[in-house]
């Protein structure tokens, strides 16, 4: 690596005192000079319903991390929460995870869903004073919770589908209005409210769940009741959302204070909507990169993606999903994903590959961002 003082050292003069700021690139440079590799812990598995998806993402990350720059420490979390270090596919239990992480320079979480993407792991890493890739505690927790993400987007004046918020309570449900007033209703009364405030079809979603797990689309009251009961198996907080008929567009984000957007991609699900099976099992589902859309709409989506990322206090990376409504071309935000899928065929790395950033370089950039 060549020495470039302008790139690696930023020099300031404040009150006649010379101050030098060391950049993340300088840290990596000096480690290389000493023939030391940055120790990167890749954490995967986890206790969420996306355990297996996480394993597939981690395999790609581990394979593509530059072994000349990094010493990689794969860390596997079982469904029961036990931690293991992986040494050539041999698992050895980690009795004290925080103590084990003390010897690692940077943590790369590849945990999707609850207990990995929702701020809990991030909080532990903050307590352990470890640098880590991706969004911090606040952005992770807000963005994992679909209801509270919508509240933030409401405040940011970003157009989104209308919705109703429920909470499971014994055999009934608590209806929470936009002013956070609460009333307990049975499920039939909830159906009346949905029919009055929203139009069928509607999506019923657990507030805290990823990869479309627990989500159903309801076309009538009977299906609505079934969908509400099904969603409540995954989370006591339930979001009922107006269906937007149109094109599904995704935009990847990379950066901290000055984030950049990727090319846009379009999802063509093989099923009625982008279910778990449609995402990971049905080969008939397709993606189009770059999405073939009007240039002005493309600019608008990228601008909104940055706004949404900053509204939740994002850092490192995210993928922001939108709808372009059929007939009106209105752009609606769907959700923000702070730890998107990371296999080589996942949308996040593919969107940046379209911009000329290869997978390994993307990992380098994310690690550098974590060191800032």
Steps between C-alpha positions, in 0.01 A plus 500: 500500500645837397539785748279803437500750787199688362294181498611358833561804721277807531682797653320790669626818671281615788614794715854454361503138619564241231258207524522180296199279431583141408266352239378137496714439191806603702418245769481224239822628337700491822373150577616387155841664560538290815382188316198492728156426366183661624312246710140480375238300687211391278196419715219293347219255576300645787171444674264644240285332236764608247772277650564304179493812281768648725724195454482534120582872518795434733647236268523759223646767727767265642597372155534851356688675781854569376718255697809714433340785696289318757527216746146366504335359812166329418266511803183290492198555728267202534122534511517465880740794532823308564814644336763294316825576322545320169841359420497315167134401557576376853282674760640590842268666749582853611434520874539877523412676170601850616841379616547317167413815304768699687765352269310598182547838330174526307177300517304435181147399607323286239197433719159563346187558705451506877798486738741603226351774285279663762760684711549231765833373363602856416438601862720216623777606261473859622540379860800292394639812324539313173493654155238335280360517149157649441237706675523583868251421777234762428480450123505121538220488757275753324543343157430148625163613637270564203253706703759738642673528164169625361470752783845640414415514128173676583700765686745527208205555259599203283196364315404147608202267501231574760497260794344384825695399810385223737639326804393152609341503846382171650221380265444847354697778333591853600435750223743795513401809304736761348495697829593187698160467663428135582172304493453125553288328230424146393618393156160558333504865610855530364369376166237775499768764559718359222209495253412859591852646494674284235396326181552130431737345426723577800830363627515370856851493645670424831665828596834332577579242235713478186513317165118531476457239777154516661356722227172427322287686248129517582227558240198483732399496868538123537858511368567807711409318823718204400789731410480694828503176702790369292708818539444499877694171520815690403452828688237652727530827302321482164497733202207501254598686188322624188605313185683711240466357151810575302868428442734404784831687487804463728790737566818420696676755723869515594660754733479690827464879492524514120317187381481405133230308315534203268331429172133415542365148467150373430347189659277275289365248753378163377211516748232753589758687709863453604453221755781306671465221243493747211824656632699188573339195339305590187739530206225668297549819706717747310685825552576767243818705555501782417127555526353648183326807637461869418813702582310750715338220701842338543642826641201534733540145636872549565433830678228339715725203578765734643234693692358179651850378591578824680155518661567175690860611577648235273870427453704258292241333285130450436264401223191715452197357320235696310187460290419695184121504491336376183311772316627795708878439512493617863799375700421333834764383745449142615774437756867535588717197566813576704661159450388372160581158356868466412535198274665572166155487335333724760373838385729716715836385353348461151376859501848632581662262253297681235686814612836327452561406866585131523399292802845497669542874452154557648606305811818711522297820488258381769789411731664838438171675580480310830843636596399864449 
